Amino acid sequence: MLYQEINFDGIVGPTHNYAGLSVGNVASLDNKGDRSRPREAALQGLAKAKALANRGIPQAILPPHERPSIAALRSWGFTGRSDSEVLAKVASSDPHLLAAACSASAMWTANACTMTASCDSSDDRAHFTPANLVSKLHRSIEAEFTENLLKAIFPDEERFAVHPPLPAAFPDEGAANHTRLCADPSDPGLNLFVHGKSSFDESLPRPVKFPSRQSRESFETIARLHQLTDDRQLHLQQSPEAIDAGVFHNDVISVGNNELFFYHEDAFLHSRESIDTLKENFAILTGRNLRLICVTRNQLSLDRVVRTYLFNSQLIKTGEDSFLLVAPEECRENERVSQLLDEMVRDSANPLNEVLTFNLRESMRNGGGPACLRQRVLLSRNELRHMRGRLMLDDSLYSELVTWIEGNYREELRPLDLADPQLLEESRRALDELTRILRLPSLYPFQK
């Protein structure tokens, strides 16, 4: 049974803004209060997905969440006879909560869930666990809709298992801390889970400046729910120093695909021992050697890694011994990073032979690069036939989505605009139209 990796990219929502809600995310904090460009943000992300689809790399899209989330505001105690009254009350009394209810952070679908392929699971089903994202208020309101969306797309319970989000005691940030490595996509893979802390063991080293978000226990629970055997999972701890430098997720400092792993020297606690363990586990499972590309701290500092998001790139196998790195444009604008990329491509000892960069400036200014914008989903051909909705990106869907974005999104948003009741109505009309374009059932509360 052949398997195919599909990149599900999140469409940037109409309320894309810079509220600076994410402590530990350097870009998010640096651009707090700036004007955003929602239309441009959505078009930039969609253009990246279409460019990869044009190269034969399977791409699908996921719709935005409803924002502002009136349900969240009401659950936080704001009342009113109309949604407009609720918006007015929160805007006058607590603009921070208004910003949280308007966040378009669900665009970063790497945090949407953790996915296990059926060829890895003992029950031969593809498993999904929506991330609870409890470390940040504005992201914690995403889990319920994500669960419902996944159930709508993957409804066949004989082939798919969509689990509820984990309890809040197990902080979970999704696939931004998960990497699947394998000899071939259809063969059993080694699922690398990276945590920053333990929910219960206080003896583990922790960062000092910024909080760690992913707990070890959450990934251990997901591994059990997804029926992963011991030989198909490995748990490593992220470097506390890297977290304090702004590496809030592991996909900001490493990326892997198939048999290639690209990482920074300071990605993990006890880095050398961690990499040795990773190599050993991969070799035992696959009978092959893991190929490594390591960037040392002498080559690139953690600060430069965070500022350019070099590792928040997509690593895609394009041939028998060739890989493509899909990186943010900032990597070419930084002379040292650009030189390093050119050196890696020229090096015949590694299979990375092409670098493709994209302008994702609007997402990057909030701390999300190419890897943040996509969720990797590995499906068999039969499973793909049982996926619901018109989600696979082709020329026709791309054209319709561009027209939809240009007709529904504002060119600019200021922080004060979030309280505008017209923005809520515009967003709802847009999402109602998008549901029909994607041939999905009614997803949003206002559609019920």
NORPEMO-V153207 format. One line per field, one symbol per residue. ss: DSSP state (~ for helix, > for strand, _ for the rest). A space follows every 10 residues. Layout:
BEGIN
ss->???
END
This chain:
BEGIN
ss->__>>>>>>>> __________ _____~~~~~ _____>_~~~ ~~~~~~~~~~ ~~~~____>> >>_______~ ~~~~~_____ __~~~~~~~~ ~~~_~~~~~~ ~~__~~~_~~ ~_>>>>____ _____>>>>> ______~~~~ __~~~~~~~~ ~~~______> >>>_______ ___~~~~>>> >________> >>>>>_>___ __________ ____>~~~~~ ~~~~~____~ ~~>>>>>>_~ ~~~~_____~ ~~_>>>>>_> >>>>___>__ ~~~~~~~~~~ ~~~~~~____ >>>>>_____ _~~~~~~~__ ___>>>>>>_ _>>>>>>>_~ ~~~_~~~~~~ ~~~~~~____ _>>>>>>>__ ~~~~______ ___>>>>>>> ~~~~~_____ _>__~~~~~~ ~~~~~~~~__ __>_~~~~~_ ~~~~~~~~~~ ~~~~~~~___ ____~~~_
END
